[in-house]
Amino acid sequence: MTDVSFDRRRLLTAGGAFALAATTGGVLVPARARASGLAPTPTMRGGANNYRLGAPIVERIGGGGFWMRGTVRRAGDGAPLPGQRIQIWAHTTEGRERDWHSHGATLTDENGTFALEMPQIVPTFGQPHGHLAYDSGDYETVFLRPVMPSARDTSLEAHFVLQPA
């Protein structure tokens, strides 16, 4: 009789291999193909607060100093989505999130990434946070409201996974 001992690592590895085989009919699937089930980003509670339809595409909001960055990908296959409009607004050192001059939009590049410089975000309702929206119409509208770990942070990232409208 063979003595088989399993430590935690071997047990997890074996379990993961079994789960992969069970879900793929025993065929090992490359990591890229497994990503094909990428779920769409749900809208966040409070994300649409003070949203302004049609905010202009801008080079920068106000005096800058803070960076809002992220990516936009397609649900399912995770392909980057170039040319997508992302609106950004926040309560900053130069204005409140309801002020027109605190809003601006940018487009994603060929890799589906975006970056927009804006004034430093400051806490409102106790939390430093930004607002972002995908609202171009080709995909379902998504509103995000990411919270910053610290009011001293000088950048914030948000990532969209969109599904067709």
Order of alpha helices (4+ residues) and beta strands (2+ residues): alpha-alpha-beta-beta-beta-beta-beta-beta-beta
